[in-house]
């Protein structure tokens, strides 16, 4: 990947609906080579897809929660079971394997406190091997971006 590919990717992260003509102009390429590079980035899996950024409150999910999960014991079976069950929960937007005191960090979206309680009691508590759940509710967002920093 060279600097032009990175410029194309950053431009698409800023505006996924940009036309090829606009993209080519923005990265100082003619349209044909720009489109060729774009197709290569898509075919290689560097670009994994396109999506819309949606206002969570307007959608009906105004509550974002970060949940730290600690497992015990750390057997292959417990870990596999936890990861398999988390992957199918729609409320879990992200699940990260972590270093430090928590094993996993989840980013969860729910409609309210009642929905959060239902989620924890009905979907998280039944998962075997969870020894602790630590929750932080988001009450404001200072910065959110999906645009990678420039590099190279």
C-alpha positions as a printed NumPy array, in Angstrom:
array([[  0.   ,   0.   ,   0.   ],
       [  1.403,   3.37 ,  -0.969],
       [  0.553,   6.962,  -0.082],
       [ -2.054,   7.236,  -2.878],
       [ -3.894,   4.183,  -1.558],
       [ -3.894,   5.735,   1.916],
       [ -5.206,   9.026,   0.501],
       [ -8.009,   7.133,  -1.241],
       [ -8.876,   5.278,   1.978],
       [ -8.903,   8.458,   4.095],
       [-11.111,  10.231,   1.551],
       [-13.547,   7.302,   1.574],
       [-13.554,   7.213,   5.385],
       [-14.46 ,  10.904,   5.371],
       [-17.177,  10.451,   2.739],
       [-18.125,   6.955,   1.626],
       [-20.548,   8.355,  -0.967],
       [-17.95 ,  10.379,  -2.869],
       [-18.056,   9.815,  -6.613],
       [-15.026,   8.357,  -8.367],
       [-14.607,  11.685, -10.203],
       [-14.523,  13.607,  -6.897],
       [-12.264,  10.993,  -5.31 ],
       [ -9.812,  11.126,  -8.206],
       [ -9.689,  14.907,  -8.003],
       [ -9.191,  14.849,  -4.239],
       [ -6.206,  12.466,  -4.454],
       [ -4.745,  13.996,  -7.643],
       [ -5.291,  11.027,  -9.957],
       [ -7.224,  10.675, -13.169],
       [-10.51 ,   8.737, -12.792],
       [ -9.395,   5.464, -14.447],
       [ -6.301,   4.834, -12.272],
       [ -8.259,   5.937,  -9.2  ],
       [-11.044,   3.45 ,  -9.932],
       [ -8.489,   0.713, -10.625],
       [ -6.823,   1.355,  -7.234],
       [-10.216,   1.413,  -5.528],
       [-11.183,  -1.966,  -7.015],
       [ -7.852,  -3.468,  -5.911],
       [ -8.43 ,  -2.17 ,  -2.36 ],
       [-11.909,  -3.726,  -2.367],
       [-10.808,  -7.052,  -3.863],
       [ -7.877,  -7.373,  -1.443],
       [-10.197,  -6.929,   1.541],
       [ -8.552,  -3.671,   2.636],
       [-11.946,  -2.041,   2.107],
       [-14.313,  -4.418,   3.872],
       [-17.556,  -2.64 ,   3.059],
       [-19.495,   0.598,   3.117],
       [-22.026,   1.732,   5.696],
       [-24.084,   4.684,   6.897],
       [-23.36 ,   6.488,  10.151],
       [-26.698,   6.657,  11.964],
       [-27.728,   8.853,  14.889],
       [-28.27 ,   6.361,  17.731],
       [-30.762,   8.539,  19.599],
       [-32.897,   9.069,  16.481],
       [-32.758,   5.314,  15.859],
       [-34.021,   4.644,  19.396],
       [-30.819,   3.517,  21.125],
       [-29.713,   6.543,  23.157],
       [-27.733,   4.629,  25.796],
       [-24.157,   3.543,  25.066],
       [-22.407,   1.389,  27.642],
       [-18.876,   0.056,  27.94 ],
       [-18.754,  -3.223,  29.806],
       [-15.592,  -4.845,  31.102],
       [-15.865,  -8.61 ,  31.494],
       [-13.52 , -10.845,  33.462],
       [-13.679, -14.61 ,  32.906],
       [-12.766, -17.348,  35.343],
       [-11.511, -19.951,  34.72 ],
       [ -9.579, -19.112,  31.544],
       [-10.098, -22.449,  29.877],
       [-10.423, -22.901,  26.141],
       [-14.023, -23.994,  26.611],
       [-15.011, -20.958,  28.717],
       [-13.358, -18.522,  26.302],
       [-14.847, -20.179,  23.193],
       [-18.305, -20.31 ,  24.755],
       [-18.168, -16.634,  25.789],
       [-16.966, -15.433,  22.374],
       [-19.53 , -17.555,  20.512],
       [-22.412, -16.206,  22.608],
       [-21.268, -12.566,  22.454],
       [-21.013, -12.653,  18.641],
       [-24.769, -13.247,  18.283],
       [-25.945, -10.472,  20.623],
       [-27.229,  -7.549,  18.554],
       [-26.75 ,  -5.098,  21.431],
       [-22.989,  -5.743,  21.372],
       [-21.521,  -3.53 ,  18.646],
       [-17.896,  -4.285,  19.525],
       [-16.101,  -6.869,  21.627],
       [-12.377,  -6.493,  22.201],
       [ -9.974,  -8.938,  23.857],
       [ -7.967,  -6.809,  26.307],
       [ -4.836,  -6.722,  28.393],
       [ -5.102,  -5.506,  31.982],
       [ -7.686,  -6.314,  34.645],
       [-10.566,  -7.043,  32.223],
       [-10.481,  -9.812,  29.657],
       [-13.   ,  -8.19 ,  27.293],
       [-14.343,  -4.72 ,  26.616],
       [-17.809,  -4.542,  25.058],
       [-19.473,  -1.528,  23.478],
       [-23.214,  -1.966,  23.88 ],
       [-26.204,   0.109,  22.695],
       [-29.599,  -0.114,  24.402],
       [-32.854,   1.849,  24.53 ],
       [-32.646,   2.695,  28.236],
       [-31.82 ,   1.494,  31.743],
       [-34.6  ,  -1.105,  31.715],
       [-33.286,  -2.492,  28.434],
       [-29.774,  -2.557,  29.897],
       [-30.977,  -4.504,  32.929],
       [-32.815,  -6.966,  30.667],
       [-29.672,  -7.339,  28.557],
       [-27.438,  -8.068,  31.554],
       [-29.884, -10.352,  33.364],
       [-31.188, -12.177,  30.303],
       [-28.182, -12.377,  28.006],
       [-24.934, -11.784,  29.885],
       [-25.544, -13.436,  33.274],
       [-26.44 , -16.804,  31.714],
       [-23.023, -17.048,  30.014],
       [-20.9  , -19.489,  32.044],
       [-17.462, -18.395,  33.218],
       [-18.077, -14.689,  33.807],
       [-16.599, -13.762,  37.167],
       [-17.156,  -9.993,  37.03 ],
       [-19.001,  -7.355,  35.035],
       [-17.998,  -3.691,  35.342],
       [-20.168,  -1.133,  33.547],
       [-19.54 ,   2.485,  32.513],
       [-22.381,   4.49 ,  30.988],
       [-21.508,   7.073,  28.364],
       [-23.111,  10.436,  29.087],
       [-21.292,  12.397,  26.399],
       [-18.944,  11.901,  23.475],
       [-16.   ,  14.27 ,  23.059],
       [-14.675,  12.802,  19.811],
       [-15.784,  10.062,  17.459],
       [-14.228,   9.351,  14.103],
       [-13.742,   6.421,  11.798],
       [-10.993,   8.171,   9.817],
       [ -7.559,   6.666,  10.465],
       [ -4.672,   9.026,  11.161],
       [ -2.318,   9.669,   8.267],
       [  0.775,   7.461,   8.199],
       [  3.66 ,   6.597,   5.964]])
